[in-house]
Amino acid sequence: MIKELRKKNMMCIFMCLFLMLAGGMLLCGCQKEQTESAVSTEEVKLEQGQYFVYGQIVSINGNEMTYYVTEEETVTVQIPVGTKVTTRLGTETTFSRLAAGDNIKMLIQENDGQQEIMEIWIVD
């Protein structure tokens, strides 16, 4: 009887260890997949007249966006229709996905004094 109890206890311990190991492997695999899918903006090569601007969205109404450049300075711009927006996980979408409070990185093209948003990334 004691041998049977020890055998059952050992089986329970083995099963618990196996389930914990399997769960840990599953969590590590999911986390790796998400970080690999995130698109890096480091891949973008700037052409002549292009530069990056970082900011935090204060408000967005349609395609008109106001964002903080610094804590005191806000800028209001029109986002061109069709501007590609990339989420934190690398999903490409439109500016309808943007919301107040989002931290963003924008690729700006300047031609003859006119500035146009070429692409937007939602960053942490």
N, CA, C and O atoms as a Tinker XYZ file with bonds, in Angstrom:
   496  protein
     1  N      0.813000   -1.187000    0.000000    73     2
     2  CA     0.000000    0.000000    0.000000    64     1     3
     3  C      0.870000    1.270000    0.000000    63     2     4     5
     4  O      0.580000    2.224000   -0.722000    81     3
     5  N      1.914000    1.273000    0.796000    73     3     6
     6  CA     2.810000    2.416000    0.852000    64     5     7
     7  C      3.520000    2.577000   -0.481000    63     6     8     9
     8  O      3.727000    3.701000   -0.937000    81     7
     9  N      3.898000    1.467000   -1.115000    73     7    10
    10  CA     4.554000    1.523000   -2.415000    64     9    11
    11  C      3.625000    2.134000   -3.463000    63    10    12    13
    12  O      4.056000    2.917000   -4.308000    81    11
    13  N      2.352000    1.767000   -3.397000    73    11    14
    14  CA     1.379000    2.321000   -4.348000    64    13    15
    15  C      1.215000    3.829000   -4.162000    63    14    16    17
    16  O      1.126000    4.565000   -5.144000    81    15
    17  N      1.176000    4.293000   -2.916000    73    15    18
    18  CA     1.068000    5.717000   -2.646000    64    17    19
    19  C      2.301000    6.471000   -3.138000    63    18    20    21
    20  O      2.191000    7.553000   -3.715000    81    19
    21  N      3.480000    5.883000   -2.902000    73    19    22
    22  CA     4.702000    6.521000   -3.384000    64    21    23
    23  C      4.707000    6.591000   -4.905000    63    22    24    25
    24  O      5.122000    7.592000   -5.489000    81    23
    25  N      4.245000    5.529000   -5.533000    73    23    26
    26  CA     4.201000    5.487000   -6.996000    64    25    27
    27  C      3.245000    6.549000   -7.540000    63    26    28    29
    28  O      3.556000    7.230000   -8.517000    81    27
    29  N      2.074000    6.686000   -6.899000    73    27    30
    30  CA     1.104000    7.699000   -7.310000    64    29    31
    31  C      1.655000    9.100000   -7.085000    63    30    32    33
    32  O      1.496000    9.974000   -7.936000    81    31
    33  N      2.307000    9.321000   -5.936000    73    31    34
    34  CA     2.901000   10.627000   -5.655000    64    33    35
    35  C      3.982000   10.971000   -6.672000    63    34    36    37
    36  O      4.058000   12.106000   -7.142000    81    35
    37  N      4.805000   10.006000   -7.009000    73    35    38
    38  CA     5.858000   10.244000   -8.000000    64    37    39
    39  C      5.237000   10.571000   -9.361000    63    38    40    41
    40  O      5.738000   11.446000  -10.068000    81    39
    41  N      4.170000    9.892000   -9.734000    73    39    42
    42  CA     3.489000   10.170000  -11.012000    64    41    43
    43  C      2.907000   11.572000  -11.003000    63    42    44    45
    44  O      2.995000   12.278000  -12.007000    81    43
    45  N      2.310000   11.995000   -9.886000    73    43    46
    46  CA     1.751000   13.347000   -9.782000    64    45    47
    47  C      2.856000   14.393000   -9.896000    63    46    48    49
    48  O      2.690000   15.397000  -10.590000    81    47
    49  N      3.966000   14.170000   -9.229000    73    47    50
    50  CA     5.088000   15.105000   -9.302000    64    49    51
    51  C      5.621000   15.168000  -10.728000    63    50    52    53
    52  O      5.885000   16.256000  -11.241000    81    51
    53  N      5.778000   14.038000  -11.362000    73    51    54
    54  CA     6.271000   13.989000  -12.742000    64    53    55
    55  C      5.326000   14.737000  -13.688000    63    54    56    57
    56  O      5.776000   15.504000  -14.539000    81    55
    57  N      4.027000   14.514000  -13.537000    73    55    58
    58  CA     3.047000   15.183000  -14.396000    64    57    59
    59  C      3.067000   16.700000  -14.172000    63    58    60    61
    60  O      2.996000   17.462000  -15.136000    81    59
    61  N      3.161000   17.144000  -12.928000    73    59    62
    62  CA     3.219000   18.578000  -12.635000    64    61    63
    63  C      4.464000   19.201000  -13.260000    63    62    64    65
    64  O      4.382000   20.270000  -13.866000    81    63
    65  N      5.609000   18.550000  -13.120000    73    63    66
    66  CA     6.846000   19.070000  -13.719000    64    65    67
    67  C      6.734000   19.132000  -15.233000    63    66    68    69
    68  O      7.171000   20.097000  -15.860000    81    67
    69  N      6.143000   18.090000  -15.819000    73    67    70
    70  CA     5.973000   18.063000  -17.277000    64    69    71
    71  C      5.070000   19.206000  -17.745000    63    70    72    73
    72  O      5.386000   19.879000  -18.726000    81    71
    73  N      3.945000   19.433000  -17.049000    73    71    74
    74  CA     3.031000   20.502000  -17.424000    64    73    75
    75  C      3.678000   21.880000  -17.252000    63    74    76    77
    76  O      3.469000   22.763000  -18.082000    81    75
    77  N      4.448000   22.070000  -16.201000    73    75    78
    78  CA     5.136000   23.350000  -16.000000    64    77    79
    79  C      6.176000   23.582000  -17.099000    63    78    80    81
    80  O      6.309000   24.699000  -17.599000    81    79
    81  N      6.900000   22.553000  -17.470000    73    79    82
    82  CA     7.892000   22.670000  -18.533000    64    81    83
    83  C      7.223000   22.975000  -19.873000    63    82    84    85
    84  O      7.687000   23.835000  -20.621000    81    83
    85  N      6.133000   22.267000  -20.173000    73    83    86
    86  CA     5.407000   22.501000  -21.428000    64    85    87
    87  C      4.827000   23.918000  -21.466000    63    86    88    89
    88  O      4.885000   24.578000  -22.503000    81    87
    89  N      4.278000   24.382000  -20.364000    73    87    90
    90  CA     3.731000   25.742000  -20.306000    64    89    91
    91  C      4.815000   26.794000  -20.486000    63    90    92    93
    92  O      4.602000   27.790000  -21.177000    81    91
    93  N      5.971000   26.585000  -19.872000    73    91    94
    94  CA     7.086000   27.513000  -20.032000    64    93    95
    95  C      7.578000   27.572000  -21.464000    63    94    96    97
    96  O      7.891000   28.648000  -21.972000    81    95
    97  N      7.650000   26.427000  -22.115000    73    95    98
    98  CA     8.080000   26.390000  -23.517000    64    97    99
    99  C      7.071000   27.098000  -24.405000    63    98   100   101
   100  O      7.454000   27.803000  -25.338000    81    99
   101  N      5.800000   26.920000  -24.130000    73    99   102
   102  CA     4.756000   27.565000  -24.910000    64   101   103
   103  C      4.833000   29.092000  -24.770000    63   102   104   105
   104  O      4.732000   29.812000  -25.764000    81   103
   105  N      5.010000   29.580000  -23.545000    73   103   106
   106  CA     5.113000   31.024000  -23.315000    64   105   107
   107  C      6.341000   31.610000  -24.001000    63   106   108   109
   108  O      6.260000   32.689000  -24.589000    81   107
   109  N      7.457000   30.930000  -23.936000    73   107   110
   110  CA     8.673000   31.434000  -24.587000    64   109   111
   111  C      8.494000   31.473000  -26.098000    63   110   112   113
   112  O      8.952000   32.413000  -26.747000    81   111
   113  N      7.849000   30.488000  -26.656000    73   111   114
   114  CA     7.628000   30.446000  -28.098000    64   113   115
   115  C      6.709000   31.562000  -28.565000    63   114   116   117
   116  O      6.963000   32.168000  -29.606000    81   115
   117  N      5.662000   31.844000  -27.831000    73   115   118
   118  CA     4.728000   32.914000  -28.204000    64   117   119
   119  C      5.401000   34.275000  -28.114000    63   118   120   121
   120  O      5.211000   35.123000  -28.986000    81   119
   121  N      6.170000   34.483000  -27.086000    73   119   122
   122  CA     6.824000   35.776000  -26.912000    64   121   123
   123  C      7.855000   36.006000  -28.014000    63   122   124   125
   124  O      7.977000   37.126000  -28.511000    81   123
   125  N      8.583000   34.993000  -28.398000    73   123   126
   126  CA     9.579000   35.123000  -29.457000    64   125   127
   127  C      8.914000   35.469000  -30.778000    63   126   128   129
   128  O      9.425000   36.293000  -31.537000    81   127
   129  N      7.779000   34.846000  -31.055000    73   127   130
   130  CA     7.071000   35.097000  -32.309000    64   129   131
   131  C      6.606000   36.542000  -32.407000    63   130   132   133
   132  O      6.680000   37.137000  -33.482000    81   131
   133  N      6.126000   37.124000  -31.302000    73   131   134
   134  CA     5.662000   38.507000  -31.317000    64   133   135
   135  C      6.802000   39.479000  -31.529000    63   134   136   137
   136  O      6.653000   40.438000  -32.286000    81   135
   137  N      7.942000   39.260000  -30.880000    73   135   138
   138  CA     9.043000   40.194000  -31.037000    64   137   139
   139  C      9.650000   40.103000  -32.427000    63   138   140   141
   140  O     10.135000   41.107000  -32.949000    81   139
   141  N      9.635000   38.924000  -33.040000    73   139   142
   142  CA    10.179000   38.790000  -34.382000    64   141   143
   143  C      9.280000   39.455000  -35.413000    63   142   144   145
   144  O      9.758000   39.919000  -36.448000    81   143
   145  N      7.965000   39.506000  -35.134000    73   143   146
   146  CA     7.048000   40.075000  -36.113000    64   145   147
   147  C      7.040000   41.604000  -36.087000    63   146   148   149
   148  O      6.578000   42.235000  -37.038000    81   147
   149  N      7.549000   42.207000  -35.002000    73   147   150
   150  CA     7.561000   43.666000  -34.916000    64   149   151
   151  C      8.516000   44.243000  -35.954000    63   150   152   153
   152  O      9.647000   43.779000  -36.095000    81   151
   153  N      8.058000   45.241000  -36.669000    73   151   154
   154  CA     8.855000   45.848000  -37.722000    64   153   155
   155  C      9.743000   46.921000  -37.128000    63   154   156   157
   156  O      9.288000   47.747000  -36.337000    81   155
   157  N     10.985000   46.910000  -37.500000    73   155   158
   158  CA    11.929000   47.912000  -37.034000    64   157   159
   159  C     11.972000   49.064000  -38.022000    63   158   160   161
   160  O     12.055000   48.856000  -39.233000    81   159
   161  N     11.915000   50.277000  -37.499000    73   159   162
   162  CA    12.009000   51.442000  -38.373000    64   161   163
   163  C     13.462000   51.730000  -38.717000    63   162   164   165
   164  O     13.748000   52.632000  -39.505000    81   163
   165  N     14.388000   50.964000  -38.126000    73   163   166
   166  CA    15.793000   51.151000  -38.435000    64   165   167
   167  C     16.079000   50.762000  -39.884000    63   166   168   169
   168  O     17.085000   51.195000  -40.446000    81   167
   169  N     15.210000   49.950000  -40.499000    73   167   170
   170  CA    15.406000   49.496000  -41.870000    64   169   171
   171  C     15.169000   50.610000  -42.892000    63   170   172   173
   172  O     15.604000   50.494000  -44.038000    81   171
   173  N     14.494000   51.672000  -42.497000    73   171   174
   174  CA    14.162000   52.756000  -43.415000    64   173   175
   175  C     15.405000   53.601000  -43.666000    63   174   176   177
   176  O     16.028000   54.102000  -42.729000    81   175
   177  N     15.759000   53.753000  -44.936000    73   175   178
   178  CA    16.885000   54.603000  -45.300000    64   177   179
   179  C     16.337000   55.954000  -45.729000    63   178   180   181
   180  O     15.488000   56.046000  -46.616000    81   179
   181  N     16.832000   56.987000  -45.088000    73   179   182
   182  CA    16.352000   58.327000  -45.386000    64   181   183
   183  C     16.921000   58.818000  -46.716000    63   182   184   185
   184  O     18.114000   58.695000  -46.991000    81   183
   185  N     16.037000   59.373000  -47.521000    73   183   186
   186  CA    16.451000   59.979000  -48.777000    64   185   187
   187  C     16.621000   61.474000  -48.543000    63   186   188   189
   188  O     16.382000   61.968000  -47.441000    81   187
   189  N     17.030000   62.182000  -49.568000    73   187   190
   190  CA    17.242000   63.626000  -49.447000    64   189   191
   191  C     15.928000   64.315000  -49.082000    63   190   192   193
   192  O     14.897000   64.070000  -49.708000    81   191
   193  N     15.971000   65.174000  -48.071000    73   191   194
   194  CA    14.793000   65.917000  -47.633000    64   193   195
   195  C     13.902000   65.148000  -46.672000    63   194   196   197
   196  O     12.829000   65.632000  -46.311000    81   195
   197  N     14.325000   63.956000  -46.247000    73   195   198
   198  CA    13.517000   63.176000  -45.312000    64   197   199
   199  C     14.142000   63.203000  -43.923000    63   198   200   201
   200  O     15.362000   63.267000  -43.772000    81   199
   201  N     13.280000   63.153000  -42.916000    73   199   202
   202  CA    13.744000   63.079000  -41.534000    64   201   203
   203  C     12.633000   62.487000  -40.680000    63   202   204   205
   204  O     11.478000   62.417000  -41.099000    81   203
   205  N     13.005000   62.057000  -39.465000    73   203   206
   206  CA    12.046000   61.489000  -38.530000    64   205   207
   207  C     11.619000   62.540000  -37.513000    63   206   208   209
   208  O     12.409000   63.401000  -37.127000    81   207
   209  N     10.366000   62.460000  -37.086000    73   207   210
   210  CA     9.836000   63.295000  -36.015000    64   209   211
   211  C      9.156000   62.365000  -35.018000    63   210   212   213
   212  O      8.369000   61.500000  -35.401000    81   211
   213  N      9.463000   62.549000  -33.742000    73   211   214
   214  CA     8.834000   61.776000  -32.671000    64   213   215
   215  C      7.835000   62.667000  -31.946000    63   214   216   217
   216  O      8.071000   63.865000  -31.788000    81   215
   217  N      6.733000   62.095000  -31.510000    73   215   218
   218  CA     5.756000   62.877000  -30.775000    64   217   219
   219  C      4.733000   61.994000  -30.084000    63   218   220   221
   220  O      4.764000   60.768000  -30.193000    81   219
   221  N      3.832000   62.642000  -29.375000    73   219   222
   222  CA     2.713000   61.960000  -28.724000    64   221   223
   223  C      1.429000   62.640000  -29.164000    63   222   224   225
   224  O      1.303000   63.862000  -29.081000    81   223
   225  N      0.478000   61.846000  -29.630000    73   223   226
   226  CA    -0.771000   62.395000  -30.142000    64   225   227
   227  C     -1.596000   62.980000  -29.002000    63   226   228   229
   228  O     -1.844000   62.327000  -27.988000    81   227
   229  N     -2.016000   64.239000  -29.199000    73   227   230
   230  CA    -2.886000   64.917000  -28.236000    64   229   231
   231  C     -4.334000   64.659000  -28.627000    63   230   232   233
   232  O     -5.159000   64.280000  -27.795000    81   231
   233  N     -4.631000   64.872000  -29.911000    73   231   234
   234  CA    -5.993000   64.624000  -30.402000    64   233   235
   235  C     -5.919000   64.272000  -31.876000    63   234   236   237
   236  O     -4.968000   64.621000  -32.576000    81   235
   237  N     -6.947000   63.573000  -32.328000    73   235   238
   238  CA    -7.044000   63.230000  -33.743000    64   237   239
   239  C     -8.512000   63.277000  -34.120000    63   238   240   241
   240  O     -9.357000   62.669000  -33.463000    81   239
   241  N     -8.805000   64.010000  -35.194000    73   239   242
   242  CA   -10.172000   64.163000  -35.667000    64   241   243
   243  C    -10.140000   63.988000  -37.182000    63   242   244   245
   244  O     -9.667000   64.866000  -37.904000    81   243
   245  N    -10.642000   62.861000  -37.656000    73   243   246
   246  CA   -10.536000   62.560000  -39.084000    64   245   247
   247  C     -9.075000   62.377000  -39.433000    63   246   248   249
   248  O     -8.389000   61.547000  -38.837000    81   247
   249  N     -8.588000   63.158000  -40.413000    73   247   250
   250  CA    -7.173000   63.053000  -40.749000    64   249   251
   251  C     -6.372000   64.245000  -40.212000    63   250   252   253
   252  O     -5.233000   64.461000  -40.625000    81   251
   253  N     -6.963000   65.018000  -39.292000    73   251   254
   254  CA    -6.254000   66.127000  -38.658000    64   253   255
   255  C     -5.742000   65.664000  -37.302000    63   254   256   257
   256  O     -6.516000   65.244000  -36.442000    81   255
   257  N     -4.429000   65.746000  -37.124000    73   255   258
   258  CA    -3.804000   65.238000  -35.906000    64   257   259
   259  C     -3.019000   66.362000  -35.231000    63   258   260   261
   260  O     -2.303000   67.123000  -35.882000    81   259
   261  N     -3.173000   66.444000  -33.908000    73   259   262
   262  CA    -2.369000   67.348000  -33.100000    64   261   263
   263  C     -1.499000   66.496000  -32.197000    63   262   264   265
   264  O     -1.981000   65.582000  -31.528000    81   263
   265  N     -0.202000   66.809000  -32.186000    73   263   266
   266  CA     0.710000   66.018000  -31.368000    64   265   267
   267  C      1.712000   66.926000  -30.669000    63   266   268   269
   268  O      2.000000   68.038000  -31.113000    81   267
   269  N      2.247000   66.398000  -29.532000    73   267   270
   270  CA     3.298000   67.090000  -28.796000    64   269   271
   271  C      4.631000   66.789000  -29.458000    63   270   272   273
   272  O      4.943000   65.629000  -29.724000    81   271
   273  N      5.419000   67.822000  -29.724000    73   271   274
   274  CA     6.809000   67.636000  -30.122000    64   273   275
   275  C      7.658000   67.676000  -28.863000    63   274   276   277
   276  O      8.543000   66.842000  -28.672000    81   275
   277  N      7.384000   68.646000  -28.011000    73   275   278
   278  CA     7.957000   68.719000  -26.668000    64   277   279
   279  C      6.768000   68.903000  -25.729000    63   278   280   281
   280  O      5.621000   68.934000  -26.173000    81   279
   281  N      7.038000   69.023000  -24.456000    73   279   282
   282  CA     5.931000   69.166000  -23.513000    64   281   283
   283  C      5.158000   70.455000  -23.702000    63   282   284   285
   284  O      3.969000   70.516000  -23.389000    81   283
   285  N      5.818000   71.493000  -24.213000    73   283   286
   286  CA     5.140000   72.779000  -24.384000    64   285   287
   287  C      4.633000   73.009000  -25.804000    63   286   288   289
   288  O      3.675000   73.757000  -26.000000    81   287
   289  N      5.256000   72.386000  -26.789000    73   287   290
   290  CA     4.949000   72.691000  -28.190000    64   289   291
   291  C      4.066000   71.615000  -28.827000    63   290   292   293
   292  O      4.399000   70.430000  -28.811000    81   291
   293  N      2.937000   72.051000  -29.386000    73   291   294
   294  CA     2.078000   71.126000  -30.131000    64   293   295
   295  C      2.058000   71.536000  -31.591000    63   294   296   297
   296  O      2.237000   72.707000  -31.925000    81   295
   297  N      1.840000   70.563000  -32.449000    73   295   298
   298  CA     1.786000   70.779000  -33.889000    64   297   299
   299  C      0.515000   70.125000  -34.409000    63   298   300   301
   300  O      0.183000   69.012000  -34.000000    81   299
   301  N     -0.201000   70.795000  -35.302000    73   299   302
   302  CA    -1.389000   70.222000  -35.945000    64   301   303
   303  C     -1.075000   70.026000  -37.422000    63   302   304   305
   304  O     -0.611000   70.943000  -38.099000    81   303
   305  N     -1.337000   68.809000  -37.915000    73   303   306
   306  CA    -1.039000   68.469000  -39.312000    64   305   307
   307  C     -2.207000   67.695000  -39.915000    63   306   308   309
   308  O     -3.046000   67.139000  -39.206000    81   307
   309  N     -2.232000   67.676000  -41.243000    73   307   310
   310  CA    -3.176000   66.840000  -41.982000    64   309   311
   311  C     -2.429000   65.578000  -42.403000    63   310   312   313
   312  O     -1.358000   65.660000  -43.005000    81   311
   313  N     -2.985000   64.426000  -42.093000    73   311   314
   314  CA    -2.379000   63.166000  -42.526000    64   313   315
   315  C     -2.934000   62.854000  -43.913000    63   314   316   317
   316  O     -4.149000   62.748000  -44.078000    81   315
   317  N     -2.062000   62.706000  -44.914000    73   315   318
   318  CA    -2.557000   62.395000  -46.259000    64   317   319
   319  C     -3.293000   61.053000  -46.288000    63   318   320   321
   320  O     -2.890000   60.098000  -45.624000    81   319
   321  N     -4.359000   60.996000  -47.053000    73   319   322
   322  CA    -5.097000   59.746000  -47.204000    64   321   323
   323  C     -4.155000   58.710000  -47.805000    63   322   324   325
   324  O     -3.417000   59.008000  -48.744000    81   323
   325  N     -4.179000   57.507000  -47.271000    73   323   326
   326  CA    -3.325000   56.436000  -47.772000    64   325   327
   327  C     -1.994000   56.333000  -47.066000    63   326   328   329
   328  O     -1.184000   55.469000  -47.399000    81   327
   329  N     -1.752000   57.201000  -46.094000    73   327   330
   330  CA    -0.494000   57.132000  -45.348000    64   329   331
   331  C     -0.454000   55.829000  -44.561000    63   330   332   333
   332  O     -1.390000   55.499000  -43.833000    81   331
   333  N      0.637000   55.098000  -44.717000    73   331   334
   334  CA     0.781000   53.805000  -44.041000    64   333   335
   335  C      1.114000   54.027000  -42.576000    63   334   336   337
   336  O      2.008000   54.804000  -42.242000    81   335
   337  N      0.382000   53.335000  -41.703000    73   335   338
   338  CA     0.629000   53.366000  -40.262000    64   337   339
   339  C      0.991000   51.946000  -39.847000    63   338   340   341
   340  O      0.275000   50.997000  -40.166000    81   339
   341  N      2.105000   51.804000  -39.136000    73   339   342
   342  CA     2.561000   50.490000  -38.677000    64   341   343
   343  C      2.414000   50.423000  -37.167000    63   342   344   345
   344  O      2.908000   51.296000  -36.453000    81   343
   345  N      1.736000   49.387000  -36.675000    73   343   346
   346  CA     1.505000   49.223000  -35.236000    64   345   347
   347  C      2.759000   48.671000  -34.560000    63   346   348   349
   348  O      3.748000   48.355000  -35.222000    81   347
   349  N      2.702000   48.562000  -33.243000    73   347   350
   350  CA     3.834000   48.042000  -32.469000    64   349   351
   351  C      4.221000   46.632000  -32.895000    63   350   352   353
   352  O      5.397000   46.271000  -32.844000    81   351
   353  N      3.258000   45.843000  -33.310000    73   351   354
   354  CA     3.536000   44.461000  -33.698000    64   353   355
   355  C      3.850000   44.310000  -35.177000    63   354   356   357
   356  O      4.021000   43.193000  -35.665000    81   355
   357  N      3.928000   45.427000  -35.895000    73   355   358
   358  CA     4.317000   45.354000  -37.294000    64   357   359
   359  C      3.171000   45.236000  -38.272000    63   358   360   361
   360  O      3.408000   45.033000  -39.463000    81   359
   361  N      1.933000   45.358000  -37.814000    73   359   362
   362  CA     0.773000   45.297000  -38.689000    64   361   363
   363  C      0.605000   46.627000  -39.408000    63   362   364   365
   364  O      0.613000   47.684000  -38.778000    81   363
   365  N      0.455000   46.576000  -40.721000    73   363   366
   366  CA     0.240000   47.801000  -41.493000    64   365   367
   367  C     -1.243000   48.116000  -41.533000    63   366   368   369
   368  O     -2.064000   47.237000  -41.794000    81   367
   369  N     -1.588000   49.378000  -41.272000    73   367   370
   370  CA    -2.977000   49.802000  -41.212000    64   369   371
   371  C     -3.061000   51.245000  -41.708000    63   370   372   373
   372  O     -2.118000   51.748000  -42.320000    81   371
   373  N     -4.178000   51.904000  -41.448000    73   371   374
   374  CA    -4.358000   53.300000  -41.864000    64   373   375
   375  C     -4.392000   54.192000  -40.623000    63   374   376   377
   376  O     -4.338000   53.703000  -39.495000    81   375
   377  N     -4.483000   55.510000  -40.845000    73   375   378
   378  CA    -4.462000   56.444000  -39.717000    64   377   379
   379  C     -5.695000   56.333000  -38.833000    63   378   380   381
   380  O     -5.718000   56.917000  -37.749000    81   379
   381  N     -6.719000   55.605000  -39.260000    73   379   382
   382  CA    -7.907000   55.428000  -38.405000    64   381   383
   383  C     -7.557000   54.649000  -37.134000    63   382   384   385
   384  O     -8.326000   54.663000  -36.172000    81   383
   385  N     -6.428000   53.982000  -37.119000    73   383   386
   386  CA    -5.980000   53.204000  -35.964000    64   385   387
   387  C     -5.334000   54.091000  -34.884000    63   386   388   389
   388  O     -5.195000   53.672000  -33.735000    81   387
   389  N     -4.944000   55.310000  -35.258000    73   387   390
   390  CA    -4.279000   56.207000  -34.317000    64   389   391
   391  C     -5.260000   56.746000  -33.275000    63   390   392   393
   392  O     -6.439000   56.953000  -33.561000    81   391
   393  N     -4.744000   56.969000  -32.056000    73   391   394
   394  CA    -5.591000   57.480000  -30.975000    64   393   395
   395  C     -4.781000   58.429000  -30.100000    63   394   396   397
   396  O     -3.552000   58.380000  -30.082000    81   395
   397  N     -5.485000   59.289000  -29.380000    73   395   398
   398  CA    -4.828000   60.199000  -28.444000    64   397   399
   399  C     -4.030000   59.387000  -27.434000    63   398   400   401
   400  O     -4.500000   58.368000  -26.927000    81   399
   401  N     -2.824000   59.848000  -27.149000    73   399   402
   402  CA    -1.958000   59.151000  -26.199000    64   401   403
   403  C     -0.929000   58.252000  -26.868000    63   402   404   405
   404  O      0.040000   57.848000  -26.226000    81   403
   405  N     -1.120000   57.928000  -28.151000    73   403   406
   406  CA    -0.150000   57.088000  -28.867000    64   405   407
   407  C      1.162000   57.846000  -29.030000    63   406   408   409
   408  O      1.170000   59.027000  -29.378000    81   407
   409  N      2.266000   57.155000  -28.777000    73   407   410
   410  CA     3.585000   57.690000  -29.097000    64   409   411
   411  C      3.890000   57.269000  -30.526000    63   410   412   413
   412  O      3.734000   56.100000  -30.880000    81   411
   413  N      4.321000   58.215000  -31.340000    73   411   414
   414  CA     4.508000   57.931000  -32.757000    64   413   415
   415  C      5.874000   58.389000  -33.252000    63   414   416   417
   416  O      6.521000   59.257000  -32.666000    81   415
   417  N      6.281000   57.774000  -34.344000    73   415   418
   418  CA     7.463000   58.173000  -35.087000    64   417   419
   419  C      6.990000   58.386000  -36.510000    63   418   420   421
   420  O      6.356000   57.506000  -37.094000    81   419
   421  N      7.292000   59.553000  -37.078000    73   419   422
   422  CA     6.819000   59.877000  -38.427000    64   421   423
   423  C      8.001000   60.103000  -39.355000    63   422   424   425
   424  O      9.013000   60.690000  -38.972000    81   423
   425  N      7.851000   59.626000  -40.577000    73   423   426
   426  CA     8.807000   59.918000  -41.634000    64   425   427
   427  C      8.253000   61.100000  -42.411000    63   426   428   429
   428  O      7.175000   61.016000  -42.999000    81   427
   429  N      8.998000   62.208000  -42.410000    73   427   430
   430  CA     8.563000   63.446000  -43.052000    64   429   431
   431  C      9.414000   63.691000  -44.303000    63   430   432   433
   432  O     10.637000   63.547000  -44.277000    81   431
   433  N      8.752000   64.060000  -45.382000    73   431   434
   434  CA     9.432000   64.460000  -46.616000    64   433   435
   435  C      9.235000   65.951000  -46.791000    63   434   436   437
   436  O      8.105000   66.437000  -46.768000    81   435
   437  N     10.334000   66.687000  -46.969000    73   435   438
   438  CA    10.243000   68.123000  -47.166000    64   437   439
   439  C     10.664000   68.465000  -48.595000    63   438   440   441
   440  O     11.772000   68.143000  -49.023000    81   439
   441  N      9.757000   69.124000  -49.327000    73   439   442
   442  CA    10.013000   69.582000  -50.695000    64   441   443
   443  C      9.598000   71.042000  -50.804000    63   442   444   445
   444  O      8.445000   71.379000  -50.533000    81   443
   445  N     10.508000   71.897000  -51.190000    73   443   446
   446  CA    10.220000   73.321000  -51.386000    64   445   447
   447  C      9.517000   73.944000  -50.177000    63   446   448   449
   448  O      8.587000   74.734000  -50.336000    81   447
   449  N      9.958000   73.590000  -48.982000    73   447   450
   450  CA     9.371000   74.151000  -47.771000    64   449   451
   451  C      8.086000   73.481000  -47.317000    63   450   452   453
   452  O      7.605000   73.757000  -46.218000    81   451
   453  N      7.517000   72.602000  -48.143000    73   451   454
   454  CA     6.299000   71.862000  -47.772000    64   453   455
   455  C      6.687000   70.548000  -47.098000    63   454   456   457
   456  O      7.567000   69.832000  -47.576000    81   455
   457  N      6.027000   70.241000  -45.992000    73   455   458
   458  CA     6.296000   69.001000  -45.265000    64   457   459
   459  C      5.127000   68.053000  -45.443000    63   458   460   461
   460  O      3.969000   68.441000  -45.289000    81   459
   461  N      5.440000   66.796000  -45.770000    73   459   462
   462  CA     4.392000   65.783000  -45.953000    64   461   463
   463  C      4.757000   64.536000  -45.155000    63   462   464   465
   464  O      5.899000   64.079000  -45.181000    81   463
   465  N      3.766000   63.992000  -44.442000    73   463   466
   466  CA     3.967000   62.760000  -43.699000    64   465   467
   467  C      3.950000   61.597000  -44.683000    63   466   468   469
   468  O      2.978000   61.408000  -45.414000    81   467
   469  N      5.021000   60.825000  -44.699000    73   467   470
   470  CA     5.134000   59.692000  -45.615000    64   469   471
   471  C      4.700000   58.385000  -44.956000    63   470   472   473
   472  O      4.073000   57.535000  -45.587000    81   471
   473  N      5.041000   58.241000  -43.681000    73   471   474
   474  CA     4.750000   57.002000  -42.958000    64   473   475
   475  C      4.743000   57.282000  -41.474000    63   474   476   477
   476  O      5.435000   58.184000  -41.003000    81   475
   477  N      3.952000   56.501000  -40.722000    73   475   478
   478  CA     3.845000   56.668000  -39.271000    64   477   479
   479  C      4.006000   55.305000  -38.604000    63   478   480   481
   480  O      3.457000   54.306000  -39.069000    81   479
   481  N      4.763000   55.275000  -37.514000    73   479   482
   482  CA     4.899000   54.076000  -36.706000    64   481   483
   483  C      4.380000   54.386000  -35.312000    63   482   484   485
   484  O      4.679000   55.446000  -34.762000    81   483
   485  N      3.605000   53.474000  -34.732000    73   483   486
   486  CA     3.205000   53.584000  -33.330000    64   485   487
   487  C      4.314000   52.895000  -32.538000    63   486   488   489
   488  O      4.598000   51.715000  -32.745000    81   487
   489  N      4.940000   53.651000  -31.624000    73   487   490
   490  CA     6.066000   53.124000  -30.853000    64   489   491
   491  C      5.723000   53.127000  -29.374000    63   490   492   493
   492  O      4.707000   53.684000  -28.958000    81   491
   493  N      6.578000   52.503000  -28.594000    73   491   494
   494  CA     6.359000   52.456000  -27.130000    64   493   495
   495  C      6.743000   53.746000  -26.476000    63   494   496
   496  O      6.625000   53.879000  -25.258000    81   495
